[in-house]
């Protein structure tokens, strides 16, 4: 039963890495897209891609915390007491990121759009870095057992945590670029397909370089994890590398569907390899899953709740992602007439070739909004 709950916990971490990680990676590309004019089209693709699903992806993080504190309370206490600083930064970053993404869609002035856009992009980099730093702190044994608090600084500011944080940011950017390349193709934006394809290949190479350099850091700073990765978790790690290389090859050959599947497997296998390498410890060499586990009755209740969630919640997630991929969900926010990424409204009856999700806007409303925008911008000129 303990092993089953541990597998469920690892599966939730994988799900958050695949869905939440891609969301954070989109923020990285938003940050590096350039100024308002040069970055308008990439940012439009990013907003259309993550807009319908970004709130749902953080459900996996909540699930991780609930399972961890219910099934393995001693480990949860040690981790939160020791790593409360990066956990707090990540929590604030998630809130700031979500609010900034929402407000950027509805503000009118360019200054406010830049302000909220910068907050969204910066927090999208900060949060995955903190997550990777937390994993590094756990993997190096800097979190003590027994529900005790460790060093609040050295536990997440150390060589392995730095490598973990940078690797998390790069992996999220890679996965997101692969997703965005697919979405740009789905939206019929050929120039953006090539734009995100180049960035996906560059991000994949960056991930490989960081992982290779990080192996030396792990050998010196996290020997138990390094030994696990080079022995029992080696087949999973090889699978991750092979799928990552295959995804790059397919991207170069313009085979987006296969590249997306291989990229998903590559990132998932990398996360799983960490879990396999660290097994049977939740805190390496100090606290096993068996020692940290709650009473059998509690674990049974957790598994029952997980089964109910799989029956009730998962179908909704599947439906959400299917509708999003088929373009059947409405876009969020309102159009900004001053945004060059906004296309003029066209009646589908006149031009049936337009995106079926485009929203019609009466000319009077458009003129009113434009006049209002001009009046707002006029005093600042």
VODREN-95985 format. One line per field, with one value per residue: y negated, z negated, x of N, C-alpha, C in turn; residue in one letter. Coordinates in steps of 0.02 Angstrom, whole numbers. Layout:
n.yy <- [Y,...]
n.zz <- [Z,...]
n.xx <- [X,...]
ca.yy <- [Y,...]
ca.zz <- [Z,...]
ca.xx <- [X,...]
c.yy <- [Y,...]
c.zz <- [Z,...]
c.xx <- [X,...]
r <- [A,...]
END
This chain:
n.yy <- [60,-62,-81,-95,-218,-301,-289,-349,-479,-512,-504,-612,-716,-702,-733,-868,-921,-904,-974,-1094,-1134,-1161,-1272,-1367,-1373,-1436,-1565,-1597,-1608,-1714,-1812,-1825,-1866,-1993,-2169,-2268,-2271,-2179,-2064,-2040,-1945,-1815,-1821,-1826,-1697,-1625,-1668,-1621,-1487,-1446,-1508,-1448,-1344,-1370,-1392,-1268,-1183,-1194,-1120,-998,-1025,-1058,-936,-859,-914,-885,-743,-717,-777,-705,-567,-551,-623,-659,-680,-784,-885,-906,-949,-1066,-1146,-1164,-1207,-1322,-1450,-1448,-1384,-1477,-1585,-1526,-1504,-1636,-1680,-1603,-1654,-1790,-1773,-1716,-1817,-1925,-1878,-1871,-2006,-2073,-2050,-2131,-2264,-2427,-2528,-2544,-2550,-2486,-2360,-2319,-2317,-2217,-2112,-2097,-2055,-1934,-1860,-1861,-1796,-1673,-1617,-1619,-1534,-1394,-1384,-1390,-1273,-1175,-1201,-1162,-1023,-994,-1024,-926,-809,-811,-781,-882,-910,-877,-728,-680,-783,-900,-1064,-1114,-1199,-1354,-1424,-1364,-1248,-1266,-1350,-1298,-1199,-1088,-1124,-1242,-1191,-1108,-1203,-1284,-1187,-1148,-1264,-1270,-1147,-1164,-1270,-1207,-1104,-1182,-1257,-1157,-1122,-1247,-1261,-1164,-1214,-1336,-1289,-1228,-1341,-1397,-1483,-1503,-1565,-1575,-1442,-1403,-1492,-1448,-1318,-1329,-1378,-1274,-1173,-1235,-1249,-1114,-1072,-1152,-1099,-972,-1005,-1066,-959,-868,-941,-953,-824,-807,-892,-827,-708,-753,-818,-757,-612,-492,-505,-517,-392,-312,-356,-312,-176,-87,-175,-200,-141,-210,-340,-334,-311,-434,-522,-468,-488,-627,-661,-603,-681,-805,-773,-744,-869,-945,-885,-924,-855,-870,-810,-684,-732,-804,-702,-626,-721,-738,-610,-611,-712,-664,-540,-584,-643,-531,-453,-519,-490,-349,-335,-389,-306,-188,-303,-448,-559,-566,-438,-457,-454,-340,-296,-203,-222,-351,-345,-365,-294,-132,-144,-278,-283,-198,-274,-380,-317,-280,-407,-451,-362,-399,-530,-504,-451,-554,-682,-674,-642,-768,-846,-784,-811,-951,-975,-912,-987,-1108,-1081,-1057,-1179,-1227,-1303,-1461,-1614,-1701,-1858,-2026,-2106,-2214,-2362,-2433,-2342,-2266,-2132,-2094,-2042,-2114,-2111,-1995,-1944,-1778,-1733,-1808,-1787,-1634,-1574,-1617,-1602,-1498,-1531,-1664,-1818,-1914,-2090,-2232,-2375,-2499,-2478,-2449,-2570,-2652,-2596,-2621,-2760,-2786,-2732,-2818,-2935,-2903,-2886,-3010,-3115,-3076,-3104]
n.zz <- [0,-38,61,171,144,147,282,340,294,361,493,494,481,603,691,657,697,835,877,796,806,943,953,875,952,1065,1018,1008,1144,1176,1104,1173,1298,1353,1393,1390,1526,1602,1524,1528,1607,1568,1432,1445,1492,1380,1282,1337,1332,1195,1127,1108,1016,911,775,731,729,610,518,503,424,302,273,255,136,45,45,0,-130,-194,-177,-204,-327,-411,-325,-250,-348,-377,-252,-223,-334,-320,-187,-172,-121,25,57,18,102,226,213,202,325,413,388,423,557,615,590,658,789,814,794,891,1007,1005,978,1050,1081,1146,1057,940,991,1019,890,821,907,890,756,765,850,781,659,712,739,616,531,581,562,423,390,445,367,242,260,278,149,73,133,102,-31,-123,-195,-352,-443,-542,-557,-578,-565,-442,-381,-325,-219,-157,-118,1,77,151,243,310,302,377,504,520,520,634,732,725,771,903,954,945,1035,1153,1168,1177,1294,1391,1378,1414,1544,1606,1579,1647,1777,1781,1772,1893,1917,2001,1998,1861,1828,1875,1798,1662,1677,1700,1576,1493,1530,1494,1356,1318,1343,1249,1129,1133,1121,994,914,935,881,753,703,653,544,466,438,350,249,221,194,170,250,374,386,391,512,604,596,549,602,727,853,871,877,993,1085,1075,1129,1259,1312,1305,1398,1512,1524,1559,1683,1757,1752,1828,1949,1972,1915,1820,1737,1693,1631,1523,1443,1412,1342,1228,1170,1146,1047,946,918,869,747,683,673,574,462,458,439,312,231,93,22,-44,-95,-57,-117,-250,-284,-249,-136,-198,-336,-350,-325,-348,-462,-416,-394,-358,-239,-161,-151,-77,45,84,101,206,307,323,366,488,557,556,574,671,800,830,845,958,1053,1055,1108,1232,1295,1299,1385,1501,1531,1481,1372,1302,1316,1186,1098,1170,1330,1375,1459,1486,1492,1596,1623,1629,1736,1862,1845,1935,2030,2026,2123,2232,2253,2249,2219,2107,1937,1841,1712,1699,1639,1673,1687,1665,1771,1713,1578,1584,1630,1525,1421,1471,1475,1340,1295,1357,1289,1162,1183,1227,1129,1090,1194]
n.xx <- [41,97,193,108,42,154,188,76,95,215,168,81,173,239,133,111,233,225,109,91,225,241,158,230,344,294,282,417,453,371,435,555,517,531,507,352,304,383,366,231,157,210,171,34,5,47,-45,-165,-140,-118,-220,-355,-328,-240,-271,-316,-206,-133,-198,-140,-28,-86,-143,-27,26,-78,-82,49,56,-43,-19,118,162,272,379,325,317,454,503,428,459,595,617,541,561,591,471,374,408,381,242,192,237,159,31,51,85,-32,-129,-72,-70,-206,-250,-175,-243,-354,-323,-297,-203,-37,70,23,-2,127,179,103,132,270,274,204,291,415,383,350,471,534,458,469,607,621,552,636,748,702,686,822,871,807,858,993,1001,986,876,819,764,617,525,592,669,782,931,881,934,1051,990,923,1000,1124,1246,1180,1045,1046,1080,968,864,894,892,758,692,742,697,558,543,583,485,370,396,387,252,195,238,162,33,38,42,-83,-163,-139,-32,99,227,250,258,385,458,439,484,622,661,624,714,834,814,808,940,1002,950,1009,1145,1148,1106,1212,1321,1272,1280,1408,1403,1306,1374,1470,1396,1275,1280,1207,1092,1155,1217,1103,1044,1136,1127,1001,904,950,904,781,826,903,801,736,833,845,716,710,811,755,639,694,750,634,573,661,637,510,400,281,183,233,348,298,242,356,430,351,363,500,521,436,497,619,582,528,643,713,631,643,781,797,724,720,692,612,670,830,931,900,763,642,506,425,451,405,271,94,-32,-106,-246,-264,-190,-267,-384,-333,-304,-432,-490,-410,-448,-583,-565,-504,-611,-705,-645,-540,-602,-658,-543,-486,-585,-578,-447,-459,-561,-495,-385,-453,-500,-622,-654,-697,-602,-513,-537,-535,-527,-395,-393,-277,-179,-64,-70,-201,-324,-430,-607,-706,-843,-895,-982,-949,-813,-766,-647,-583,-520,-621,-643,-636,-698,-841,-854,-949,-943,-968,-944,-808,-757,-793,-717,-589,-587,-600,-481,-390,-419,-375,-239,-200,-163,-36,49]
ca.yy <- [0,-121,-89,-120,-289,-335,-292,-400,-544,-524,-516,-681,-759,-698,-771,-940,-939,-905,-1025,-1157,-1153,-1192,-1339,-1410,-1383,-1487,-1629,-1610,-1633,-1780,-1857,-1833,-1879,-2058,-2227,-2262,-2257,-2117,-2008,-2038,-1883,-1759,-1826,-1808,-1624,-1602,-1681,-1576,-1419,-1430,-1543,-1408,-1289,-1384,-1385,-1198,-1145,-1197,-1071,-944,-1045,-1051,-863,-836,-935,-848,-673,-715,-790,-655,-500,-552,-687,-677,-708,-848,-934,-922,-986,-1133,-1185,-1179,-1241,-1368,-1510,-1438,-1368,-1540,-1622,-1493,-1517,-1706,-1685,-1575,-1703,-1848,-1753,-1709,-1882,-1967,-1853,-1890,-2079,-2097,-2043,-2179,-2333,-2459,-2568,-2506,-2547,-2435,-2295,-2302,-2303,-2151,-2064,-2084,-2016,-1867,-1827,-1851,-1744,-1609,-1591,-1612,-1477,-1330,-1383,-1372,-1202,-1136,-1210,-1120,-954,-989,-1022,-860,-757,-813,-763,-942,-913,-826,-690,-691,-845,-954,-1115,-1119,-1265,-1384,-1454,-1314,-1194,-1278,-1387,-1252,-1182,-1044,-1162,-1287,-1151,-1087,-1260,-1303,-1132,-1151,-1319,-1251,-1093,-1194,-1309,-1158,-1072,-1233,-1274,-1103,-1132,-1308,-1248,-1127,-1259,-1384,-1253,-1220,-1406,-1418,-1537,-1468,-1597,-1559,-1372,-1404,-1530,-1406,-1258,-1346,-1385,-1207,-1139,-1269,-1232,-1044,-1070,-1183,-1050,-919,-1032,-1075,-893,-840,-976,-940,-758,-816,-921,-774,-661,-783,-848,-713,-548,-439,-514,-502,-319,-285,-373,-273,-104,-63,-221,-213,-129,-264,-399,-324,-322,-506,-551,-445,-521,-696,-665,-588,-739,-856,-750,-753,-941,-966,-857,-953,-806,-899,-765,-637,-769,-821,-641,-608,-771,-721,-551,-630,-748,-618,-490,-618,-650,-464,-430,-547,-450,-282,-340,-406,-253,-193,-360,-511,-603,-519,-406,-472,-439,-301,-303,-160,-254,-415,-334,-370,-229,-100,-170,-341,-267,-171,-330,-418,-281,-285,-474,-455,-326,-441,-586,-480,-441,-615,-742,-662,-652,-839,-869,-759,-849,-1019,-975,-894,-1045,-1159,-1062,-1062,-1249,-1235,-1344,-1533,-1646,-1741,-1929,-2068,-2128,-2282,-2389,-2459,-2286,-2246,-2061,-2084,-2045,-2145,-2064,-1979,-1902,-1714,-1724,-1842,-1754,-1572,-1547,-1643,-1558,-1494,-1556,-1737,-1847,-1973,-2149,-2285,-2432,-2554,-2461,-2455,-2641,-2679,-2575,-2655,-2829,-2785,-2720,-2879,-2985,-2884,-2894,-3078,-3157,-3055,-3121]
ca.zz <- [0,-41,128,215,131,172,356,354,283,417,552,490,496,676,723,648,738,905,891,766,833,1008,939,853,1010,1109,990,1027,1213,1173,1079,1223,1364,1378,1379,1406,1596,1623,1487,1528,1635,1523,1371,1462,1493,1311,1248,1363,1314,1124,1098,1082,970,863,706,713,722,542,476,489,368,241,261,228,66,5,37,-39,-202,-223,-177,-231,-364,-438,-269,-234,-399,-368,-189,-227,-384,-296,-122,-170,-82,96,63,14,163,279,204,221,397,448,382,464,627,637,590,711,853,821,801,953,1061,1001,974,1116,1094,1160,997,895,1023,1009,819,806,947,858,695,787,878,729,613,748,734,545,499,594,532,352,387,456,309,189,275,263,77,48,160,71,-101,-165,-234,-405,-457,-607,-560,-602,-517,-424,-364,-277,-164,-123,-94,71,112,154,313,340,309,433,564,525,539,704,775,726,815,971,975,955,1097,1208,1176,1199,1364,1431,1378,1450,1616,1627,1577,1702,1838,1777,1784,1961,1918,2025,1975,1791,1824,1882,1740,1602,1691,1687,1504,1462,1542,1453,1286,1309,1337,1184,1076,1135,1094,921,883,936,832,687,679,612,480,427,415,293,198,207,217,171,311,432,389,414,582,645,587,556,643,790,912,879,898,1064,1121,1078,1177,1327,1334,1317,1461,1565,1533,1596,1752,1789,1760,1886,2008,1975,1896,1755,1694,1661,1588,1461,1403,1386,1292,1168,1140,1123,984,897,899,828,679,655,657,508,412,455,411,241,194,59,-24,-28,-110,-44,-168,-319,-297,-196,-130,-248,-401,-350,-306,-397,-477,-358,-382,-322,-171,-126,-135,-23,108,102,127,272,354,336,407,556,589,559,596,731,862,843,872,1026,1095,1062,1154,1300,1323,1313,1444,1560,1541,1466,1313,1316,1290,1127,1101,1222,1379,1368,1527,1495,1495,1666,1631,1636,1804,1869,1846,2000,2026,2057,2183,2287,2263,2210,2207,2045,1879,1819,1644,1699,1614,1711,1646,1703,1788,1666,1516,1597,1633,1458,1382,1496,1452,1268,1287,1375,1236,1106,1201,1247,1080,1081,1252]
ca.xx <- [0,142,222,55,33,214,182,25,128,261,127,56,230,248,79,123,290,205,58,111,290,231,131,285,388,264,301,486,454,341,487,608,488,551,465,280,290,416,340,158,130,223,130,-35,2,53,-108,-216,-122,-126,-277,-411,-312,-186,-293,-327,-144,-107,-233,-92,14,-127,-149,37,31,-127,-59,111,46,-89,10,186,162,338,418,295,337,525,513,400,494,662,616,485,577,573,400,337,421,344,170,180,247,101,-23,68,84,-101,-164,-43,-93,-277,-258,-145,-291,-409,-301,-296,-143,23,111,-3,9,198,188,76,168,335,261,186,349,466,361,351,540,551,424,502,673,611,533,696,792,673,707,893,880,786,902,1060,997,990,815,826,702,587,487,636,688,852,956,834,970,1092,948,902,1053,1180,1258,1130,984,1054,1074,899,823,908,868,684,673,758,652,492,546,585,420,323,409,360,179,177,248,102,-25,44,21,-156,-194,-125,18,158,289,259,280,457,484,442,524,692,671,619,777,885,801,826,1013,1019,935,1060,1208,1140,1104,1279,1361,1244,1300,1469,1381,1273,1425,1506,1353,1217,1307,1156,1052,1198,1224,1039,1034,1183,1116,932,864,984,862,731,863,920,738,724,879,829,655,727,847,707,596,732,755,569,562,700,604,442,350,263,143,279,394,264,235,422,449,314,394,567,516,406,547,669,554,523,710,729,596,673,849,793,689,655,693,580,726,884,974,879,692,612,434,394,456,368,202,39,-62,-139,-313,-257,-168,-325,-428,-301,-313,-503,-499,-378,-491,-642,-543,-493,-676,-745,-608,-500,-640,-664,-478,-479,-631,-551,-391,-483,-596,-445,-347,-497,-519,-693,-662,-691,-543,-525,-520,-564,-479,-368,-385,-210,-132,-56,-82,-272,-346,-496,-664,-733,-902,-882,-1023,-915,-748,-768,-579,-554,-522,-690,-649,-632,-760,-863,-861,-982,-899,-979,-908,-737,-740,-798,-659,-530,-589,-586,-409,-355,-428,-334,-169,-184,-127,33,88]
c.yy <- [-64,-135,-117,-195,-329,-341,-344,-470,-561,-538,-587,-731,-760,-740,-846,-963,-947,-962,-1093,-1181,-1187,-1262,-1388,-1424,-1434,-1557,-1647,-1638,-1700,-1832,-1873,-1851,-1946,-2112,-2217,-2244,-2190,-2056,-1999,-1970,-1822,-1761,-1809,-1732,-1595,-1610,-1634,-1504,-1403,-1461,-1499,-1360,-1307,-1377,-1312,-1162,-1144,-1152,-1015,-962,-1038,-977,-836,-853,-895,-777,-670,-726,-738,-587,-497,-617,-707,-709,-777,-902,-954,-966,-1057,-1176,-1206,-1223,-1291,-1430,-1499,-1419,-1431,-1582,-1592,-1506,-1588,-1715,-1658,-1623,-1763,-1832,-1749,-1775,-1927,-1944,-1873,-1965,-2105,-2094,-2099,-2251,-2361,-2494,-2522,-2498,-2492,-2365,-2273,-2282,-2233,-2096,-2047,-2042,-1944,-1828,-1812,-1796,-1675,-1577,-1576,-1549,-1410,-1326,-1362,-1298,-1158,-1141,-1168,-1047,-944,-985,-955,-806,-754,-797,-823,-954,-859,-789,-712,-754,-903,-1003,-1115,-1190,-1297,-1417,-1402,-1259,-1204,-1323,-1345,-1230,-1139,-1081,-1211,-1250,-1129,-1143,-1280,-1250,-1132,-1206,-1300,-1196,-1119,-1233,-1262,-1128,-1122,-1251,-1220,-1109,-1192,-1300,-1211,-1173,-1311,-1352,-1245,-1285,-1433,-1474,-1507,-1499,-1581,-1485,-1368,-1439,-1485,-1341,-1272,-1350,-1318,-1169,-1169,-1251,-1159,-1036,-1098,-1134,-996,-943,-1040,-1008,-861,-874,-961,-872,-762,-846,-869,-725,-687,-801,-804,-643,-492,-444,-497,-427,-287,-298,-331,-198,-87,-109,-233,-197,-184,-328,-394,-335,-396,-539,-532,-480,-595,-706,-652,-647,-794,-837,-760,-827,-967,-943,-879,-900,-823,-850,-716,-671,-786,-760,-622,-657,-757,-662,-568,-663,-703,-567,-521,-625,-582,-438,-458,-506,-381,-285,-353,-352,-210,-253,-417,-568,-559,-502,-423,-451,-402,-315,-261,-193,-318,-406,-342,-301,-199,-127,-235,-329,-238,-227,-372,-383,-283,-354,-482,-420,-367,-501,-565,-470,-506,-673,-731,-668,-725,-868,-847,-799,-920,-1021,-957,-953,-1101,-1143,-1065,-1132,-1264,-1276,-1418,-1561,-1690,-1815,-1966,-2089,-2200,-2310,-2414,-2404,-2263,-2172,-2046,-2092,-2078,-2093,-2056,-1932,-1835,-1702,-1756,-1806,-1691,-1545,-1571,-1592,-1558,-1519,-1632,-1766,-1909,-2031,-2204,-2343,-2488,-2541,-2469,-2528,-2672,-2661,-2611,-2727,-2834,-2776,-2784,-2932,-2968,-2898,-2967,-3118,-3138,-3075,-3187]
c.zz <- [0,28,177,206,157,248,376,346,339,481,553,505,571,712,716,689,811,921,862,793,900,1001,920,911,1058,1083,1005,1098,1219,1152,1132,1293,1394,1360,1401,1478,1617,1587,1488,1552,1592,1460,1385,1465,1422,1274,1272,1340,1241,1093,1070,1026,914,791,684,699,651,494,458,430,302,223,230,154,22,-8,-9,-113,-234,-230,-209,-271,-391,-384,-250,-284,-389,-307,-196,-279,-360,-234,-116,-128,-8,106,61,77,221,274,224,296,437,446,426,538,653,641,646,780,866,834,865,1011,1061,995,1044,1130,1103,1098,950,925,1013,936,802,846,916,795,713,810,824,680,646,748,661,514,517,566,458,345,396,398,250,199,260,189,47,70,126,-3,-148,-204,-288,-416,-523,-612,-586,-546,-506,-410,-311,-217,-123,-93,-22,110,107,226,345,350,367,499,574,547,612,751,780,773,888,997,987,1021,1158,1221,1202,1273,1411,1435,1421,1525,1644,1629,1633,1769,1839,1792,1853,1967,1936,2000,1901,1781,1827,1823,1679,1615,1677,1612,1467,1471,1498,1379,1271,1301,1270,1126,1074,1106,1018,885,881,885,761,659,636,544,436,399,353,235,179,230,218,233,373,440,414,488,628,637,600,600,712,851,924,903,972,1108,1129,1130,1248,1354,1347,1383,1520,1578,1573,1669,1789,1799,1821,1951,2015,1963,1825,1710,1657,1613,1521,1415,1372,1333,1225,1132,1111,1055,929,873,856,756,646,634,589,452,403,421,336,199,155,13,3,-43,-108,-105,-240,-334,-237,-192,-183,-317,-406,-340,-364,-412,-417,-343,-343,-249,-130,-106,-78,44,132,132,196,324,372,380,479,593,601,592,663,796,880,871,945,1074,1107,1114,1225,1332,1341,1377,1507,1572,1527,1404,1331,1286,1231,1143,1156,1268,1366,1438,1539,1503,1568,1677,1642,1708,1808,1873,1916,1992,2061,2120,2244,2304,2222,2192,2141,1990,1851,1748,1642,1679,1654,1664,1688,1714,1738,1601,1525,1597,1564,1415,1404,1472,1379,1256,1303,1321,1176,1121,1211,1194,1074,1139,1242]
c.xx <- [43,172,171,45,94,212,131,56,176,223,100,113,244,195,89,182,269,157,76,178,284,202,186,332,360,280,372,490,420,394,539,582,509,501,393,266,320,387,265,131,148,180,57,-44,3,-14,-163,-203,-138,-187,-332,-393,-264,-208,-296,-261,-117,-145,-186,-47,-23,-133,-85,43,-17,-105,2,97,-1,-55,80,197,231,381,391,316,410,536,487,435,563,661,559,498,562,500,357,346,381,269,152,188,189,42,-11,63,12,-137,-137,-66,-166,-285,-228,-194,-343,-387,-293,-231,-82,66,88,5,81,210,164,112,235,326,244,249,401,446,359,419,557,521,458,573,668,593,594,745,767,692,781,907,861,836,970,1059,1001,926,818,760,671,545,526,652,763,873,912,868,1008,1050,925,950,1117,1190,1204,1064,988,1047,1001,853,832,882,792,660,684,711,581,490,546,516,368,333,382,284,159,188,187,41,-22,24,-55,-193,-179,-75,86,223,303,278,356,490,491,481,598,706,665,684,832,876,820,902,1035,1007,988,1126,1204,1141,1174,1324,1337,1263,1363,1452,1349,1324,1460,1460,1294,1234,1255,1113,1092,1206,1159,1026,1079,1175,1042,889,894,941,810,766,884,859,725,769,863,767,668,763,800,660,630,737,690,552,600,668,532,388,327,227,189,327,361,258,303,446,414,346,463,565,487,458,602,645,550,591,733,695,626,742,847,759,738,650,649,628,789,927,956,808,663,537,398,394,414,293,154,12,-99,-208,-311,-237,-226,-373,-399,-313,-385,-517,-468,-421,-553,-623,-531,-558,-714,-708,-572,-540,-649,-600,-470,-523,-605,-495,-412,-518,-546,-407,-389,-522,-592,-706,-656,-628,-562,-512,-558,-509,-458,-356,-314,-158,-125,-68,-156,-291,-415,-550,-691,-791,-888,-923,-990,-851,-746,-700,-550,-560,-593,-698,-649,-700,-778,-874,-893,-935,-907,-942,-834,-717,-743,-738,-597,-528,-572,-512,-370,-361,-384,-261,-150,-145,-54,77,125]
r <- [X,X,X,X,X,X,X,X,X,X,X,X,X,X,X,X,X,X,X,X,X,X,X,X,X,X,X,X,X,X,X,X,X,X,X,X,X,X,X,X,X,X,X,X,X,X,X,X,X,X,X,X,X,X,X,X,X,X,X,X,X,X,X,X,X,X,X,X,X,X,X,X,X,X,X,X,X,X,X,X,X,X,X,X,X,X,X,X,X,X,X,X,X,X,X,X,X,X,X,X,X,X,X,X,X,X,X,X,X,X,X,X,X,X,X,X,X,X,X,X,X,X,X,X,X,X,X,X,X,X,X,X,X,X,X,X,X,X,X,X,X,X,X,X,X,X,X,X,X,X,X,X,X,X,X,X,X,X,X,X,X,X,X,X,X,X,X,X,X,X,X,X,X,X,X,X,X,X,X,X,X,X,X,X,X,X,X,X,X,X,X,X,X,X,X,X,X,X,X,X,X,X,X,X,X,X,X,X,X,X,X,X,X,X,X,X,X,X,X,X,X,X,X,X,X,X,X,X,X,X,X,X,X,X,X,X,X,X,X,X,X,X,X,X,X,X,X,X,X,X,X,X,X,X,X,X,X,X,X,X,X,X,X,X,X,X,X,X,X,X,X,X,X,X,X,X,X,X,X,X,X,X,X,X,X,X,X,X,X,X,X,X,X,X,X,X,X,X,X,X,X,X,X,X,X,X,X,X,X,X,X,X,X,X,X,X,X,X,X,X,X,X,X,X,X,X,X,X,X,X,X,X,X,X,X,X,X,X,X,X,X,X,X,X,X,X,X,X,X,X,X,X,X,X,X,X,X,X,X,X,X,X,X,X,X,X,X,X,X,X,X,X,X,X,X,X,X,X,X,X,X]
END
